Amino acid sequence: MAELALKQATIEYQEFGPRDSVHPPVFFVHGVLVNGELWRGVAEELARRGYRCIVPTLPLGSHTIPVKDAAAEAVLAAIAQRGLDHDPTRIRYVQIGSTAGPTITLPAATLRSSGLELLGSGFGSISMERLFASLAAFMAAAGKAAADNAPLTIATATAPLRDVESLWNAPDHGARLVFQP
């Protein structure tokens, strides 16, 4: 496994796919008490499709190298270190929930020296009104299932992971789309 030595930490990572990909690089971030192996299958599949994938093992409980600073800050420092002169491709960093820390200290130099895009998901990514409406609908369905002495079911449709790009923005037909390797 390759390592990137930073002032804050040494991060182990794996790379998959071509370095000269025409697609933006995909940077995977795992949650607490797991490591980069969580994303290996997905990264390998995307690499077969020509995407460059970077899969680090972050300091969230399953890492082997001690880290001093928060995981999100270590990742952002690694992104900034590469610099725009090295690779002008934009990198989209998506923070899901707060498993990599509740806050991020982002030096201005990081924004100036990288093609970094910051996105977030989780509580706060949708309005409270929409969240409560979704919870109310779920509770109503769960209550009906309990009253009918039936299991709670969710309509799903499956698709192979290789079709993710073509189906990502497909219209919703009332079923949750589940991608499988």
C-alpha positions in Angstrom: 0.0 0.0 0.0 1.3 3.4 -0.9 1.8 6.1 1.7 1.5 9.9 1.7 3.5 11.6 4.4 2.0 14.9 5.5 2.8 17.2 8.4 -0.4 16.1 10.1 -0.3 12.3 9.4 0.9 9.6 7.1 -2.0 8.3 5.1 -2.0 4.8 3.4 -3.8 4.7 0.1 -4.4 2.6 -3.0 -4.8 3.8 -6.5 -6.9 2.1 -9.2 -7.3 3.0 -12.9 -5.3 5.1 -15.3 -3.5 8.2 -14.1 -4.3 9.9 -17.4 -8.1 9.2 -17.2 -10.4 11.6 -19.2 -12.7 11.5 -16.2 -12.3 13.4 -12.9 -10.6 11.3 -10.2 -12.9 9.6 -7.7 -11.7 9.9 -4.1 -13.3 7.5 -1.7 -13.9 8.3 2.0 -14.9 5.6 4.4 -16.6 5.9 7.8 -15.8 5.0 11.3 -14.2 1.7 12.3 -13.6 0.5 8.7 -10.8 1.2 6.2 -10.3 1.7 2.5 -11.0 -1.9 1.7 -14.7 -1.0 2.1 -14.5 0.7 -1.4 -12.1 -1.7 -3.1 -14.8 -3.5 -5.2 -16.4 -0.3 -6.4 -13.0 1.3 -7.1 -11.9 -1.7 -9.2 -15.1 -1.6 -11.2 -14.8 2.1 -11.9 -11.1 1.6 -12.8 -12.2 -1.0 -15.4 -14.3 1.8 -16.9 -11.4 4.1 -17.1 -11.7 6.1 -13.9 -8.8 6.9 -11.7 -9.8 6.0 -8.1 -7.9 6.9 -4.9 -8.8 4.9 -1.8 -7.2 6.0 1.4 -7.4 4.4 4.8 -8.3 7.3 7.1 -7.7 7.6 10.9 -11.2 6.6 11.9 -10.5 3.5 13.9 -9.1 0.9 11.5 -6.0 2.7 10.5 -2.5 1.4 11.4 -0.5 4.6 11.4 -1.3 7.1 14.3 -2.6 10.5 13.2 -2.5 13.8 15.1 -5.2 15.8 13.2 -8.7 15.2 12.1 -9.2 12.9 9.1 -11.0 15.5 6.9 -8.1 18.0 7.4 -5.5 15.3 6.6 -7.4 14.4 3.3 -7.7 18.1 2.3 -4.0 18.6 3.0 -3.1 15.7 0.7 -5.3 17.2 -2.0 -3.6 20.6 -1.6 -0.1 19.1 -1.7 -0.6 17.8 -5.3 -1.0 21.4 -6.6 -2.7 22.5 -9.8 0.5 22.4 -11.8 0.7 18.7 -11.1 -2.9 17.9 -12.2 -5.5 20.6 -13.1 -8.4 18.1 -12.8 -11.0 19.2 -10.3 -11.5 17.0 -7.2 -14.9 16.7 -5.6 -14.7 16.1 -1.9 -18.0 14.9 -0.5 -18.4 14.9 3.3 -21.2 12.6 4.3 -22.4 13.1 7.8 -19.6 13.9 10.3 -17.7 10.6 10.6 -14.5 12.4 9.4 -15.0 15.1 12.1 -17.7 17.7 12.8 -15.6 20.6 11.5 -13.0 21.2 8.8 -10.3 23.9 9.0 -9.6 24.8 5.4 -6.5 27.0 4.8 -7.1 29.4 1.9 -3.9 28.0 0.2 -5.8 24.7 -0.2 -8.4 26.4 -2.3 -5.8 28.3 -4.3 -3.6 25.3 -5.0 -6.1 22.7 -6.0 -9.2 22.2 -8.1 -11.1 21.4 -5.0 -15.0 21.3 -4.9 -16.6 20.8 -1.5 -20.0 19.1 -1.1 -21.9 17.8 1.8 -24.6 15.3 2.5 -26.5 14.2 5.5 -28.5 16.1 8.1 -28.7 19.7 6.8 -28.5 18.7 3.1 -32.3 18.8 2.9 -34.8 21.0 4.6 -36.2 20.0 7.9 -39.7 20.2 6.4 -38.7 17.6 3.8 -37.0 15.4 6.4 -40.0 15.4 8.7 -42.3 14.6 5.7 -40.1 11.7 4.8 -40.1 10.5 8.4 -43.8 10.8 8.7 -44.4 8.8 5.6 -42.0 6.1 6.9 -43.7 6.0 10.3 -47.1 5.7 8.6 -45.9 2.8 6.5 -44.3 1.1 9.5 -47.5 1.6 11.5 -49.6 0.1 8.7 -47.3 -2.9 8.4 -47.4 -3.5 12.1 -51.3 -3.2 12.1 -51.5 -5.7 9.2 -48.9 -8.0 10.9 -46.8 -7.8 7.7 -43.2 -6.9 7.1 -42.3 -3.4 6.2 -41.1 -3.5 2.6 -39.5 -1.0 0.3 -39.9 -1.3 -3.5 -36.5 -1.8 -5.0 -35.0 -2.3 -8.4 -31.5 -3.6 -9.0 -29.0 -2.7 -11.7 -25.4 -3.7 -12.3 -22.8 -1.2 -11.0 -21.5 -0.8 -14.6 -24.8 1.1 -15.4 -24.4 3.7 -12.7 -23.5 6.5 -15.1 -26.4 5.9 -17.4 -29.0 5.4 -14.6 -27.9 8.0 -12.0 -30.2 10.7 -13.3 -32.9 8.4 -14.6 -36.5 9.3 -13.5 -37.8 7.8 -10.3 -40.4 5.1 -10.9 -41.4 4.7 -7.3 -38.6 2.1 -6.4 -35.2 2.6 -4.8 -32.5 1.8 -7.3 -29.8 -0.5 -5.8 -26.5 -0.9 -7.7 -24.8 -4.3 -7.4 -21.3 -5.3 -8.3 
